[in-house]
Amino acid sequence: MELTYERLHRLGRTGWWRPLVGVLLLVLLVLVLQTVATVVLAIYLVARGVGVDEALDKLSGDPVTPSFLALVNVGWALAIPAVWLVGYALHRMRPGWVSSVGLRLRWRWFAVCFAVAFLALLLTLVVSALLPSQGAGTEVSTDVNEFTRTTRDFALVVLLLTPLQAAGEEYAFRGYLTQAFGGLVRWRWVAVVVPAFVFALAHGVGQDLPIFFDRFAFGLVAGTLVILTGGLEAGIAMHVLNNWLAFGIALTFGDMTSALNPSGGTWWSLPVTLTQSLAFLGLTLLAARSLGIRTTAEPAVLERRNTPV
């Protein structure tokens, strides 16, 4: 028996109610962990001599500070152990099954995906430069920002913690949610569309429609690649690179508050979004086929799975 990525929950405890309870439990657990992270970081700031009111201002997100960005990144990074915990407690699934059909994150394949994402991003930048303003935080000054201590702190947070934030979102939306809906219904498209919609919605109900579409399109591509490549590597690679670029541009030419909360999007962003999405999708699938990337769990691996209890 071989199973594709979205069907892997069938290895563990079965029951139509488990995916639904699991989604609710995951949301609750992530919120609790993010609250704990907020309290811990606030205590850390106060312990370093920052006043209580000032510490709360630093963590409010208005404006975005290095402390707030670190909190956001750590909060989403905590979704990874939350997914592992829910998967084992409710489904008796080993943590590695969320990473890929190979029971782990395939690092060599991840490196290939990162290179492909870089190529797709370069093509996207070319298309973006040829079109009118796409809004959504793309309006930046032609003057380079002054490098300050705050800039340094932002750069360290982006470099070290943003990859964990991107991975956390992928483990939650393209990982657990994809497997939850994939095990619940027989239509594969549901396991792609529903997590993509929830992913876009999770970025704020008041966001502009073009920005929502951009995030929804990203979710569709990442979700499709999860199933067609058998793991989270492609989605994580593209997610990390996108965030590094957005925050890097903000640090160099713009500001972090606008980058984290983009507004004023226009439909000129549509061809840019489609360029990146379709280019990355096509190039990644081509690379996966050329390298013989496995998209189903190997029978030998399935035989070593934990016996449900």
JOFEN-V105494 format. One record per backbone hydrogen bond with DSSP energy under -1.0 kcal/mol. NH is the residue of the N-H (numbers start at 1). CO is the residue of the C=O. If there is no record, write none. Layout:
# JOFEN-V105494
nh-><NH;NH>
co-><CO;CO>
This chain:
# JOFEN-V105494
nh-><7;8;10;11;12;13;18;21;22;23;24;25;26;27;28;29;30;31;32;33;34;35;36;37;38;39;40;41;42;43;44;45;46;47;48;49;50;55;56;57;58;59;60;69;70;71;72;73;74;75;76;77;78;79;80;82;83;84;85;86;87;88;89;90;91;92;93;97;98;100;101;103;107;110;111;112;113;114;115;116;117;118;119;120;121;122;123;124;125;126;127;128;129;130;138;141;145;152;153;154;155;156;157;158;159;160;161;162;165;166;167;168;169;170;171;172;173;175;176;177;179;180;181;182;183;185;193;194;196;197;198;199;200;201;202;203;204;207;212;213;214;215;216;217;218;219;220;221;222;223;224;225;226;227;228;229;230;232;236;237;238;239;240;241;242;243;244;245;246;247;248;249;250;251;252;253;254;259;260;261;266;269;270;273;274;275;276;277;278;279;280;281;282;283;284;285;286;287;288;289;290;291;293;297;302;303;305>
co-><4;5;7;8;9;91;15;17;18;19;20;21;22;23;24;25;26;27;28;29;30;31;32;33;34;35;36;37;38;39;40;41;42;43;44;46;45;51;52;53;54;55;57;65;66;67;68;69;70;71;72;73;74;76;77;78;79;80;81;82;83;84;85;86;87;88;87;94;95;96;230;100;105;106;107;108;109;110;111;112;113;114;115;116;117;118;119;120;121;122;123;124;125;126;135;253;252;148;149;150;151;152;153;154;155;156;157;157;161;162;163;164;165;166;167;168;169;170;171;172;175;176;177;178;179;181;189;190;192;193;194;195;196;197;198;200;201;204;208;209;210;211;212;213;214;215;216;217;218;219;220;221;222;223;224;225;226;99;232;233;234;235;236;237;238;239;240;241;242;243;244;245;246;247;248;249;249;255;256;257;134;266;267;269;270;271;272;273;274;275;276;277;278;279;280;281;282;283;284;285;286;287;288;3;298;299;302>
